[in-house]
């Protein structure tokens, strides 16, 4: 319900259509019931992507809701030197994230401020793009305007742009939110 599948599609589209890279995005549904956690994956590369399997050793893990940390395996497989991005209003007490770069951003507050509701998918893509530089802000904007109806695209771009700038600021300062 938070748009993780759409976020994966946005990131892939931004890279493929607007950056000329190769991308592959796909969801993974566990127990298919309302409110069940959903995983979505995006591969980005400069060469054609032939692997169609689930991603078991990601370079980055993005968590849209802090309550998902309760399962304990949210960051499973995250590569040494990888990035862990968490949407949370507070710093979690303990996360066993040795050897990774951790960012915590209250994207829900940002989404409420800009969109008037806690829909975080476009803002999460924005902050991820700003932190990593994997895709540009303009590429994110193009993907949002491609995938959203015009009446929703402008506000969603405003949330993503604000998050993108915050992500760039965090990256430049080399610290967490």
C-alpha positions in Angstrom: 0.0 0.0 0.0 3.0 2.3 0.1 3.9 2.0 -3.5 7.1 0.0 -3.4 6.4 -1.7 -6.7 5.7 1.6 -8.4 8.9 3.0 -6.8 10.9 0.1 -8.3 9.3 0.8 -11.7 10.1 4.5 -11.4 13.7 3.9 -10.7 14.0 1.4 -13.6 12.2 3.7 -16.0 14.4 6.7 -14.9 17.5 4.7 -15.7 16.4 3.1 -18.9 14.4 5.8 -20.6 16.2 8.9 -19.4 19.7 7.8 -18.7 20.2 5.3 -21.5 21.0 2.4 -19.1 19.6 -1.1 -18.8 17.1 -1.7 -16.0 14.9 -4.5 -14.7 12.2 -4.1 -12.0 10.0 -6.7 -10.5 8.0 -7.4 -7.4 8.1 -10.3 -5.0 4.9 -11.1 -3.1 5.0 -13.4 -0.1 1.7 -14.1 1.5 -0.8 -12.4 -0.7 -3.0 -10.7 1.8 -3.9 -7.1 2.4 -1.2 -5.4 4.4 1.4 -8.1 3.8 5.0 -6.8 3.3 6.0 -6.6 -0.4 9.5 -6.6 -1.8 10.4 -5.1 -5.1 13.8 -5.2 -6.9 15.5 -3.1 -9.5 18.7 -3.9 -11.3 20.6 -1.2 -13.1 23.5 -1.7 -15.4 25.4 -0.2 -18.3 25.2 -3.6 -20.1 22.2 -5.8 -21.0 20.8 -7.6 -17.9 20.4 -11.3 -18.5 19.8 -12.5 -14.9 16.1 -12.8 -14.2 16.4 -14.2 -10.7 15.6 -12.6 -7.4 18.4 -10.4 -6.0 20.0 -12.1 -3.0 23.0 -9.8 -2.5 21.8 -6.2 -3.1 24.0 -3.1 -3.2 21.2 -1.2 -1.5 18.2 -1.9 0.7 15.4 0.7 0.9 12.8 0.2 3.7 9.6 2.2 3.3 8.3 1.6 6.9 10.3 1.2 10.1 7.9 -1.5 11.4 9.3 -3.8 8.7 12.5 -4.0 10.8 10.7 -6.1 13.4 11.1 -9.2 11.1 14.8 -9.0 11.6 15.9 -10.0 8.1 15.1 -6.8 6.2 18.8 -6.2 5.4 19.7 -9.8 4.8 22.3 -10.2 2.0 23.2 -6.5 1.9 26.7 -6.3 0.4 29.6 -5.0 2.5 29.9 -1.3 1.4 26.3 -1.2 0.5 23.6 1.4 1.4 20.7 0.9 3.8 18.0 3.6 3.5 15.3 3.7 6.1 12.2 5.9 6.2 11.7 6.5 9.9 11.0 9.5 12.2 13.5 8.2 14.7 16.9 6.4 14.8 16.3 2.7 15.5 18.0 1.4 18.7 20.1 -1.2 17.2 20.7 -2.4 13.6 23.4 -4.9 12.9 24.7 -3.0 9.9 28.4 -3.3 10.0 30.3 -2.2 6.9 27.3 -0.4 5.2 26.3 3.2 4.9 23.1 3.9 6.8 20.7 6.8 6.0 17.6 7.5 8.0 15.1 10.0 6.5 11.6 10.9 7.7 10.1 10.7 4.2 6.6 10.2 5.6 6.7 13.7 7.1 8.0 15.1 3.8 5.2 13.3 1.9 2.5 14.6 4.3 3.8 18.1 3.9 3.9 18.1 0.1 1.2 15.6 -0.8 -1.1 15.9 2.2 -0.9 12.2 2.8 1.7 9.6 3.8 2.4 8.2 0.3 6.2 7.8 0.2 7.1 6.0 -3.0 8.1 9.0 -5.2 9.9 10.7 -2.4 11.8 7.5 -1.5 12.9 7.3 -5.2 14.0 10.9 -5.0 16.0 10.5 -1.8 17.6 7.3 -3.1 18.6 9.0 -6.4 20.0 12.0 -4.5 22.1 9.8 -2.1 23.4 7.4 -4.7 23.6 9.4 -7.9 22.4 6.3 -9.8 19.9 8.4 -11.7 19.5 12.2 -12.0 16.7 14.3 -10.7 15.6 15.0 -14.2 15.4 11.3 -15.0 13.2 10.8 -11.9 11.0 13.7 -13.0 10.6 12.2 -16.4 9.6 8.8 -15.0 7.1 10.3 -12.7 5.4 12.3 -15.5 5.4 9.1 -17.7 3.8 6.8 -15.1 1.5 9.1 -13.2 -1.7 10.9 -14.5 -1.0 14.6 -15.0 -3.1 15.6 -12.0 -0.9 13.6 -9.7 2.5 13.9 -11.4 3.2 17.5 -10.4 2.7 17.0 -6.7 4.6 13.7 -6.7 7.5 15.4 -8.6 7.5 18.2 -5.9 7.9 15.5 -3.2 10.5 13.6 -5.1 12.5 16.8 -5.9 12.5 17.9 -2.3 13.7 14.4 -1.3 16.3 14.3 -4.1 17.8 17.6 -2.9 17.8 16.3 0.7 19.5 13.1 -0.5 22.2 15.1 -2.3 22.8 17.2 0.8 23.1 14.0 2.9 25.6 12.5 0.4 27.6 15.7 0.2 27.8 15.9 4.0 28.5 12.2 4.3 26.2 11.8 7.2 22.8 10.4 8.1 19.5 12.4 8.5 
